[in-house]
Amino acid sequence: MSNFIDRIQRRLEFRHWGGNEQFTSEQGLGRVSLIACILSSILTAHVLILIAIILDAIGVINVGIHDSMYFSVDRVLMAIQWTLFAIFLCIFHLAEFFVTAFCNPTVLTASSYVVNHSKQYTIAILVAIGEFSLRFTWFPSINSKIVMIIGGMLVVLGQSIRSLAMITCGESFNHIVQHSKKNNHVLIQNGIYKYLRHPSYFGFFYWSIGTQLLLGNMISAVMFAIASWFFFHRRIPYEEATLLKMFPDEYPTYRIRTYIGIPFIETIHA
């Protein structure tokens, strides 16, 4: 199993392309364009599938989904859940790249898509797909429209807040924690940063949980919540320590009057 995951991760990091620099380099146009092509193709395919399911349901066209003995009402709902999940997942990764391109193009690379975020992220997605597939095959009735709707709302909320945070942060945004202050690096305190001091983390935390509620994956929802919490439990205090060094006069006051928004995450003590 570990070898299987390692092979997937190697492909996500383009380590199987040999010496072709257009694909092995994070700045390579081949790598950037190929990821965009794959994500946009998956997005388009699932949008078309979703439209077909809806049009079939209201009787505009007949693609045979609702007439199939295998596709019960429960499985049709799950098919809709899957297409929405795939659409939102592609939108997330595409938005990470294009919002960065718009706000801070100097740090833009193929890694800005964050499809190769980490081995842990890859495992989490595979576990989510595994749980959904198991339910779709054997337990399609274990589902809830209310949970699906709540999940969808969390996904939209989380994505909107994260993208808004990146746009508001502008040239000060970076996917990697910065250890030195650049000339254009300022402490953002306006917009959504007036209330949340880590809105991009806030957005991702609730987005990740929302994706699993959208799928109806209750086990994965709990696992995503725990994994995301532990990640930010380590990262936020570490990042705040670096920000305190960069902005020793501004950050203590800013920290006191803003919120993290993720439960039980401790801040640093200045």
Backbone torsions as a table, in degrees:
resi	resn	phi	psi	omega
1	MET	NA	-41.4	-179.9
2	SER	-62.9	-39.7	179.0
3	ASN	-65.3	-37.5	178.7
4	PHE	-62.6	-45.8	179.2
5	ILE	-65.7	-40.0	178.6
6	ASP	-62.2	-37.6	178.9
7	ARG	-65.8	-41.7	177.5
8	ILE	-62.4	-45.5	-178.7
9	GLN	-63.7	-37.1	177.3
10	ARG	-61.8	-38.0	179.6
11	ARG	-73.4	-37.0	177.0
12	LEU	-65.1	-29.9	179.2
13	GLU	-95.3	4.8	175.7
14	PHE	58.0	36.5	179.0
15	ARG	-85.3	-2.2	-178.9
16	HIS	-98.7	8.2	-177.1
17	TRP	-91.7	5.2	177.9
18	GLY	66.1	-132.7	-176.1
19	GLY	-96.1	15.0	-179.6
20	ASN	-78.4	100.3	-172.3
21	GLU	-64.8	-26.4	178.3
22	GLN	-63.3	-20.2	-178.8
23	PHE	-115.1	-29.9	179.7
24	THR	-78.3	-28.8	-179.8
25	SER	-82.9	140.4	177.9
26	GLU	-66.6	-21.8	177.7
27	GLN	-91.6	-3.3	-176.7
28	GLY	-65.3	130.3	-179.9
29	LEU	-65.7	-31.3	177.9
30	GLY	-62.1	-44.1	179.5
31	ARG	-66.1	-45.4	179.9
32	VAL	-60.8	-47.0	-176.2
33	SER	-71.2	-35.6	-179.9
34	LEU	-66.5	-43.1	177.7
35	ILE	-61.8	-43.8	178.7
36	ALA	-61.4	-41.3	-179.5
37	CYS	-64.2	-44.9	-179.2
38	ILE	-64.8	-48.1	-178.7
39	LEU	-63.8	-43.0	-179.2
40	SER	-69.2	-32.9	177.5
41	SER	-67.7	-43.9	177.8
42	ILE	-63.4	-42.6	178.8
43	LEU	-60.6	-49.1	-178.8
44	THR	-62.3	-44.0	-179.1
45	ALA	-60.7	-43.4	-177.7
46	HIS	-74.6	-30.7	173.6
47	VAL	-63.5	-43.7	179.6
48	LEU	-65.5	-39.5	177.6
49	ILE	-64.1	-43.0	179.2
50	LEU	-62.3	-43.7	178.5
51	ILE	-61.6	-41.6	-180.0
52	ALA	-63.3	-42.2	179.4
53	ILE	-63.2	-43.2	-179.3
54	ILE	-66.7	-45.3	179.9
55	LEU	-65.0	-34.0	176.7
56	ASP	-67.6	-38.4	-178.2
57	ALA	-66.3	-35.8	-177.8
58	ILE	-93.1	2.8	173.1
59	GLY	84.7	12.4	179.3
60	VAL	-73.4	-42.5	175.8
61	ILE	-131.5	169.3	178.0
62	ASN	-129.6	104.5	178.2
63	VAL	-103.6	2.5	173.3
64	GLY	85.4	3.1	-177.4
65	ILE	-65.5	-47.7	-176.4
66	HIS	-76.8	-11.8	178.0
67	ASP	-92.1	-13.5	-177.1
68	SER	-72.9	138.7	177.5
69	MET	-68.5	-31.5	-178.8
70	TYR	-72.7	-41.3	-177.9
71	PHE	-84.0	84.5	174.6
72	SER	-71.3	174.4	177.7
73	VAL	-57.6	-40.5	-179.9
74	ASP	-63.3	-41.3	-178.5
75	ARG	-73.5	-30.8	175.3
76	VAL	-63.5	-42.6	176.7
77	LEU	-61.2	-41.6	179.9
78	MET	-67.1	-33.4	176.4
79	ALA	-64.0	-39.5	176.2
80	ILE	-64.5	-42.6	178.3
81	GLN	-59.7	-42.8	-179.1
82	TRP	-64.5	-44.7	-179.0
83	THR	-63.6	-39.4	178.1
84	LEU	-64.7	-41.7	178.0
85	PHE	-59.8	-48.2	-179.7
86	ALA	-62.5	-39.9	179.2
87	ILE	-63.2	-49.2	-178.7
88	PHE	-66.5	-35.4	178.9
89	LEU	-65.1	-44.2	178.4
90	CYS	-66.0	-41.4	178.1
91	ILE	-60.1	-41.7	179.6
92	PHE	-58.3	-51.7	-175.9
93	HIS	-68.8	-39.0	176.4
94	LEU	-65.7	-40.4	179.9
95	ALA	-64.6	-37.8	178.9
96	GLU	-57.0	-42.3	-178.3
97	PHE	-74.1	-50.3	-171.7
98	PHE	-74.7	-31.1	174.8
99	VAL	-68.8	-39.1	175.3
100	THR	-63.4	-40.4	178.3
101	ALA	-61.6	-35.6	-179.0
102	PHE	-77.5	-39.5	-171.5
103	CYS	-93.8	-39.0	-175.5
104	ASN	-144.6	68.1	-174.0
105	PRO	-63.9	-18.5	-178.1
106	THR	-67.9	-21.3	-179.7
107	VAL	-106.1	9.4	-174.2
108	LEU	-73.8	128.3	173.9
109	THR	-143.4	177.7	176.2
110	ALA	-62.7	-26.8	178.6
111	SER	-69.2	-13.5	178.0
112	SER	-66.1	-17.5	173.4
113	TYR	-70.5	-21.0	-176.0
114	VAL	53.0	27.5	174.2
115	VAL	-71.1	-24.2	177.4
116	ASN	-104.8	36.0	-174.1
117	HIS	-48.3	-54.1	-180.0
118	SER	-171.2	164.0	175.9
119	LYS	-63.3	-35.8	-179.7
120	GLN	-64.7	-39.8	178.6
121	TYR	-64.6	-41.9	178.4
122	THR	-61.3	-44.5	179.0
123	ILE	-61.7	-42.6	-179.4
124	ALA	-60.3	-44.0	179.3
125	ILE	-64.8	-41.5	179.2
126	LEU	-64.8	-39.6	177.7
127	VAL	-63.9	-41.7	179.0
128	ALA	-62.5	-43.6	177.9
129	ILE	-63.9	-39.2	179.4
130	GLY	-64.3	-44.4	179.2
131	GLU	-64.2	-43.0	-179.9
132	PHE	-64.0	-43.2	-179.6
133	SER	-62.7	-40.5	178.5
134	LEU	-63.1	-44.9	179.0
135	ARG	-66.3	-41.3	-179.0
136	PHE	-62.1	-38.5	-176.7
137	THR	-78.9	-44.5	-170.3
138	TRP	-112.6	-30.4	-173.8
139	PHE	-132.5	56.3	-177.3
140	PRO	-65.6	-20.8	-178.4
141	SER	-77.9	-15.5	178.2
142	ILE	-80.8	87.8	-173.4
143	ASN	-160.6	166.5	179.2
144	SER	-153.5	124.3	177.4
145	LYS	-65.4	-35.0	-179.7
146	ILE	-64.3	-45.5	177.8
147	VAL	-62.4	-40.5	177.9
148	MET	-59.5	-45.4	-179.1
149	ILE	-65.6	-42.9	177.4
150	ILE	-60.8	-43.1	178.0
151	GLY	-61.3	-44.0	178.9
152	GLY	-61.8	-39.5	178.8
153	MET	-65.6	-40.8	177.6
154	LEU	-64.3	-39.0	179.2
155	VAL	-62.8	-48.3	-179.7
156	VAL	-64.0	-43.4	179.1
157	LEU	-62.6	-48.6	-178.7
158	GLY	-62.7	-44.3	178.9
159	GLN	-63.4	-43.7	-178.4
160	SER	-63.1	-44.7	-178.8
161	ILE	-67.9	-40.8	179.8
162	ARG	-64.7	-47.2	-179.8
163	SER	-65.0	-40.5	177.6
164	LEU	-62.3	-40.1	178.7
165	ALA	-62.7	-43.6	179.6
166	MET	-63.5	-41.7	179.9
167	ILE	-66.5	-43.7	-179.6
168	THR	-64.6	-38.4	-178.2
169	CYS	-70.1	-31.5	176.1
170	GLY	60.1	-128.5	-176.5
171	GLU	-69.6	-12.5	178.8
172	SER	-85.2	-7.3	-179.0
173	PHE	-82.6	140.5	174.4
174	ASN	-153.7	141.9	177.7
175	HIS	-69.7	-19.1	-178.0
176	ILE	-108.8	135.8	178.3
177	VAL	-61.6	127.1	-178.6
178	GLN	-90.9	137.6	-178.2
179	HIS	-104.3	-8.2	178.1
180	SER	-134.6	148.2	-176.8
181	LYS	-85.6	121.9	176.9
182	LYS	-85.7	166.7	-178.4
183	ASN	-60.8	-33.7	-177.7
184	ASN	-96.5	8.9	-177.3
185	HIS	-88.4	116.5	178.7
186	VAL	-126.0	158.0	176.5
187	LEU	-83.0	110.8	-178.3
188	ILE	-77.2	125.0	-179.0
189	GLN	-129.3	6.1	-179.0
190	ASN	-104.3	174.7	178.4
191	GLY	61.9	-136.7	-178.2
192	ILE	-68.1	-22.7	177.9
193	TYR	-71.0	-9.3	176.1
194	LYS	-70.8	-22.6	-176.5
195	TYR	-115.6	-40.6	-179.9
196	LEU	-115.9	129.7	-178.7
197	ARG	-90.6	-10.2	173.9
198	HIS	-134.8	59.8	-174.1
199	PRO	-65.1	-29.0	178.8
200	SER	-68.3	-35.9	176.1
201	TYR	-71.4	-42.2	175.4
202	PHE	-55.1	-48.1	-178.7
203	GLY	-62.7	-45.0	-179.0
204	PHE	-65.8	-39.7	-178.6
205	PHE	-57.4	-50.9	-177.4
206	TYR	-77.3	-28.7	174.5
207	TRP	-62.3	-46.1	-176.9
208	SER	-63.2	-42.0	177.7
209	ILE	-67.4	-41.1	-179.8
210	GLY	-59.9	-36.9	-179.5
211	THR	-61.2	-35.9	-178.1
212	GLN	-79.9	-34.4	173.7
213	LEU	-67.1	-36.0	176.2
214	LEU	-59.4	-40.2	178.3
215	LEU	-77.7	-15.5	-174.2
216	GLY	82.1	13.8	-179.8
217	ASN	-84.2	88.6	-176.1
218	MET	-69.6	-38.3	178.8
219	ILE	-65.9	-46.7	179.6
220	SER	-65.8	-33.2	178.3
221	ALA	-60.7	-44.1	177.9
222	VAL	-66.0	-42.8	-179.7
223	MET	-65.4	-40.9	178.3
224	PHE	-64.0	-41.0	179.9
225	ALA	-62.8	-44.7	-179.1
226	ILE	-66.6	-47.0	-178.6
227	ALA	-62.7	-44.4	179.5
228	SER	-65.4	-39.8	-179.5
229	TRP	-62.2	-46.7	-179.4
230	PHE	-64.8	-35.7	177.5
231	PHE	-62.6	-48.9	-178.6
232	PHE	-75.4	-24.2	174.8
233	HIS	-61.5	-33.6	177.0
234	ARG	-86.6	-42.1	-170.8
235	ARG	-74.8	-42.2	-173.8
236	ILE	-64.0	-49.8	177.1
237	PRO	-60.3	-37.5	178.8
238	TYR	-64.0	-44.5	179.7
239	GLU	-67.6	-37.8	179.8
240	GLU	-66.1	-32.4	177.2
241	ALA	-65.1	-39.9	178.4
242	THR	-69.8	-37.2	178.5
243	LEU	-67.4	-34.0	178.1
244	LEU	-65.4	-35.2	177.7
245	LYS	-71.4	-36.6	-179.2
246	MET	-74.5	-37.0	-176.3
247	PHE	-127.9	66.4	-175.0
248	PRO	-63.6	-25.0	-178.4
249	ASP	-89.2	-35.1	-174.2
250	GLU	-91.6	-39.9	-167.9
251	TYR	-65.5	-40.4	-179.8
252	PRO	-56.7	-44.2	179.2
253	THR	-68.1	-42.2	179.5
254	TYR	-62.2	-40.8	-179.0
255	ARG	-62.7	-38.1	-176.9
256	ILE	-67.6	-36.5	-173.2
257	ARG	-97.7	9.3	178.4
258	THR	-125.8	168.7	-176.2
259	TYR	-117.9	155.2	172.2
260	ILE	-86.4	-43.2	175.4
261	GLY	87.6	-4.2	175.8
262	ILE	-106.2	124.3	-172.8
263	PRO	-56.6	135.3	170.0
264	PHE	64.1	22.3	173.0
265	ILE	-88.3	120.3	-178.8
266	GLU	-83.1	142.1	175.5
267	THR	-94.4	173.9	176.2
268	ILE	-76.8	163.3	177.2
269	HIS	-114.4	109.8	-176.4
270	ALA	-70.2	NA	NA
